[in-house]
Amino acid sequence: MYYVYILRSSKSNILYYGYTEDLKKRFNEHNNGKSKFTKGHLPWKLVFYCAFVNKQKAKDFELYLKSGSGKAFVYKRLVDVALVKDVKGNE
């Protein structure tokens, strides 16, 4: 399986979009400072992920999420839902 994921920095609240074959390993790499693009915004929370059987479809979806219309989709449909679940989970 191939996973597309969105992380939110607990430090700066920015979002990071990525894809991987091993979500747990990649998430740990982000939170252990092993990614130069994310190590300055530790710690990270996983706010969304989805799985694909096809690698190219996962890459294409990640690229879409990074586009202007993809980011609008993320904020309108994905992140709000994920953040509401995160807040409810911490009550």
Contacts in CASP RR format, 6 or more apart in sequence:
PFRMAT RR
TARGET T0000
AUTHOR 0000-0000-0000
METHOD contacts of the structure
MODEL  1
MYYVYILRSSKSNILYYGYTEDLKKRFNEHNNGKSKFTKGHLPWKLVFYC
AFVNKQKAKDFELYLKSGSGKAFVYKRLVDVALVKDVKGNE
1 21 0 8 1.000
1 51 0 8 1.000
1 52 0 8 1.000
1 53 0 8 1.000
2 19 0 8 1.000
2 20 0 8 1.000
2 21 0 8 1.000
2 51 0 8 1.000
2 52 0 8 1.000
2 53 0 8 1.000
2 54 0 8 1.000
2 55 0 8 1.000
2 57 0 8 1.000
2 58 0 8 1.000
2 59 0 8 1.000
3 19 0 8 1.000
3 20 0 8 1.000
3 21 0 8 1.000
3 23 0 8 1.000
3 26 0 8 1.000
3 49 0 8 1.000
3 50 0 8 1.000
3 51 0 8 1.000
3 52 0 8 1.000
3 58 0 8 1.000
4 17 0 8 1.000
4 18 0 8 1.000
4 19 0 8 1.000
4 49 0 8 1.000
4 50 0 8 1.000
4 52 0 8 1.000
4 58 0 8 1.000
4 61 0 8 1.000
4 62 0 8 1.000
4 65 0 8 1.000
5 17 0 8 1.000
5 18 0 8 1.000
5 19 0 8 1.000
5 20 0 8 1.000
5 23 0 8 1.000
5 26 0 8 1.000
5 27 0 8 1.000
5 46 0 8 1.000
5 48 0 8 1.000
5 49 0 8 1.000
6 15 0 8 1.000
6 16 0 8 1.000
6 17 0 8 1.000
6 18 0 8 1.000
6 46 0 8 1.000
6 47 0 8 1.000
6 48 0 8 1.000
6 49 0 8 1.000
6 65 0 8 1.000
6 74 0 8 1.000
6 78 0 8 1.000
6 79 0 8 1.000
6 82 0 8 1.000
7 15 0 8 1.000
7 16 0 8 1.000
7 27 0 8 1.000
7 30 0 8 1.000
7 38 0 8 1.000
7 44 0 8 1.000
7 45 0 8 1.000
7 46 0 8 1.000
7 47 0 8 1.000
8 14 0 8 1.000
8 15 0 8 1.000
8 16 0 8 1.000
8 44 0 8 1.000
8 45 0 8 1.000
8 47 0 8 1.000
8 79 0 8 1.000
8 83 0 8 1.000
9 15 0 8 1.000
9 16 0 8 1.000
9 38 0 8 1.000
9 41 0 8 1.000
9 42 0 8 1.000
9 43 0 8 1.000
9 44 0 8 1.000
10 42 0 8 1.000
10 43 0 8 1.000
10 44 0 8 1.000
10 45 0 8 1.000
11 40 0 8 1.000
11 41 0 8 1.000
11 42 0 8 1.000
11 43 0 8 1.000
12 41 0 8 1.000
14 41 0 8 1.000
15 47 0 8 1.000
15 74 0 8 1.000
15 79 0 8 1.000
16 30 0 8 1.000
16 37 0 8 1.000
16 38 0 8 1.000
16 41 0 8 1.000
16 44 0 8 1.000
17 62 0 8 1.000
17 65 0 8 1.000
17 66 0 8 1.000
17 74 0 8 1.000
18 62 0 8 1.000
19 58 0 8 1.000
19 59 0 8 1.000
19 61 0 8 1.000
19 62 0 8 1.000
20 26 0 8 1.000
23 46 0 8 1.000
23 49 0 8 1.000
27 44 0 8 1.000
27 46 0 8 1.000
29 35 0 8 1.000
30 38 0 8 1.000
30 44 0 8 1.000
31 42 0 8 1.000
31 43 0 8 1.000
31 44 0 8 1.000
33 39 0 8 1.000
33 40 0 8 1.000
33 42 0 8 1.000
38 44 0 8 1.000
45 86 0 8 1.000
47 78 0 8 1.000
47 79 0 8 1.000
47 82 0 8 1.000
47 83 0 8 1.000
47 86 0 8 1.000
48 74 0 8 1.000
48 78 0 8 1.000
48 79 0 8 1.000
48 82 0 8 1.000
50 61 0 8 1.000
52 58 0 8 1.000
52 61 0 8 1.000
64 70 0 8 1.000
64 73 0 8 1.000
65 71 0 8 1.000
65 73 0 8 1.000
65 74 0 8 1.000
END
